[in-house]
Structures are given as C-alpha cells and as structure tokens.
Amino acid sequence: MPLELIADRPGHAVLSSYQEPPLAPDEIRVQSLFSSVKHGTELRGFRADTPDASDRWDGELRLHRRGESATSGFPRRLGNMCLGAVVQVGAEVTTLREGDRVFAHLPIRETHTIAATRVQKAPDGISPQAIMYWDPADFAVGAVRDGAVRLGDRVAVFGLGAIGLMVAQAARLCGARWVAVVDPIERRRAAALRHAADLALDPVAMDAGLEIKQHTDKIGADIVFETSGSYRAFEDAMRATCYAGTLVSTAYYHGEQGLRLAGEWHRNRIQVISSRACSEPLPQASWNFARIREESLALLVEGHLQADDLIDPIAPFAAAADAYQEIDQHPERSIKLGIDHG
C-alpha cells in the first residue's frame, strides 16, 4: 500500500499506509515527484500549542473563543505543496494526459487522486524548488503590496523563513534602494545575501534595531516587515522603523513572552499593518487572492523571484518523518524542507 506523512498525535510524525480510492470520471491520479512543508502555519498545527488548539476560532465573529478547545485534529496529514506526474486520467478529463507534470497544494504522500480542476500544469523550465515557493511567494507579494514599498525606500525584513526570503526579493522588485534582513539562523542570512539583501544581522549577537538606525543616517527603515512570529522580533522591528514609518506583520504570534509596547511604540507614530494575502476582501478592490496567486507564480516562472537554492534541506521520502521531526526540533538546520520522492 502507498504511504503518506501524517502526525498521529501532537509533535509526532510518521509514515502511514493508506488505501488508494477508485478513480472518478473527473479525476486524475498523480505520482508525487517533489513535495514541501509550510514551516510556520503547518508546524503550529503539528505542535497543537497555539490558541488555534486551545481557543476555538469562530469564523463568523472572527475571534478566538477563549477556553473552548478546538477538535483534536489528529491524525492530520502533513505537507503543503506537491509536484507530480499524471499516471491515470478519468474518462471525462480532457485537459490533462498521462505524463503531464502538475502541481497543487497537497500533502506529502506517494500518490494523489483528485479532481483535475484542482491542479495546474507545471510550466516548462521551472524547477521543483521554485514551484514549492509558490505559497510563500503569495504572502510575500501580499505583504509588499500592503506595505506599499516605493522606489528608493529603505526596507528591513525580520525573519527569514520562506516568506521572509520572498519578501526581501519582492521589496527589491518594488524599487527598494536598500534591504536589511534579520534572523538568528546563519544559513538563512546567507541565503538572503545571495539574493536581495545588502545587510544581514544576527539579532542574538547585536541590537538589530540600533544597527539599522545607524546604517540609515539615524533615521530607520521606511518600511519594516516582521514575518517570524516572535514577540522579540516584533519589538526589534519597531525599534528599526523610522518615525511615522510602516511595520507590516505577516505572522501569527503565540507563547508566553508577550509584547512590550514601550517608547518606540508610544513616541514614533508607527503604522502597523497585519498582512494576510488570503484574508479577503483585500484593501485594493481590484485585487483578490486569485490575482495575487497569478502574480506570484508569474514572478517565479519568469525568474524575478529566485528560489532554486532555497529548499534546504531536501530529504528522500523514506526519511520524511525523521526530516519533519528535525525541522520542528532544530529550526536552525533548515530554511524550507523539501521531500524528493525519487
């Protein structure tokens, strides 16, 4: 029987067998070639240690119901994106044929039996690694649009997971003159320097807010992005923002540290924007999430956003469970996990 990567309980990944369903007339069967993980959102669910687990989200009221636990959510499938080859086509499917390479938001498993309308054909010449960055590119494009980066702006990006790395590149595409990045993980800082960053700072070794002020004529960055979900990073991001500047957060914050809103917040008139590209309606009426997804994919296909070297590490499917535990327990050893189905 084929295998899939699941969490059978909080914090524990395992390969588990599943039964392949019969193929419906409007469906295709896909053999997985390459898959990836969404570290931030997905690991929250994997750990089940945030308000999403302890305080049920009420979609109608758009708030957490304190003290009302959500359903357990386990077992749960793991993984976020898959590139595969079509190996079987339903009788009513006319848009695809066996051998076509397709991709979609799908979990990590050996095969997928899904409606043909749920997948897209992979463009010629694009790498599996670039396709895996379609999701983080969506939220990066949304963030730079929300932050309204302009020609000549000085930009700082706090947090260099997949979204942060894409934000740094997207800000440069929007015309940023100078881009600083901040992350405690050296391999992520090195990746940003290869692509878009002028300055990379380790917030553990130095005062990142002070350093950015000193590198910008004591002014600060015009627009600062916080993508890590760390309260400490949010505080440092405020300290790096210029007077009346803009701080854009794409993150979900949790934990017990809390947030200190001291002098930088009280005195500097900082505009804070919560950015989530798929939360609709978007601020600009002519844009929706579908348009953002089209744009982010086009930027990857055209090579304006570069991600070929940003899937790190890459593990074979047989080692997927161990690799998943590794990124959870040792985030310093990864940027974005890729799974090669071989």
Secondary structure as UniProt FT lines:
FT   STRAND          3..9
FT   TURN            10..11
FT   STRAND          12..17
FT   TURN            25..26
FT   STRAND          27..36
FT   HELIX           39..47
FT   HELIX           51..54
FT   STRAND          57..58
FT   TURN            59..62
FT   STRAND          63..64
FT   TURN            66..67
FT   STRAND          76..77
FT   STRAND          81..89
FT   TURN            91..92
FT   TURN            98..99
FT   STRAND          101..104
FT   STRAND          111..115
FT   HELIX           116..118
FT   STRAND          120..121
FT   TURN            124..125
FT   HELIX           128..132
FT   HELIX           134..147
FT   TURN            151..152
FT   STRAND          154..158
FT   HELIX           162..173
FT   TURN            174..175
FT   STRAND          178..182
FT   HELIX           186..195
FT   STRAND          199..201
FT   TURN            203..205
FT   HELIX           208..214
FT   TURN            215..218
FT   STRAND          221..226
FT   HELIX           231..240
FT   STRAND          241..249
FT   HELIX           263..267
FT   STRAND          271..274
FT   TURN            277..278
FT   TURN            285..286
FT   HELIX           289..301
FT   TURN            302..303
FT   TURN            308..309
FT   STRAND          314..316
FT   HELIX           317..319
FT   HELIX           320..329
FT   HELIX           331..333
FT   STRAND          338..340
//
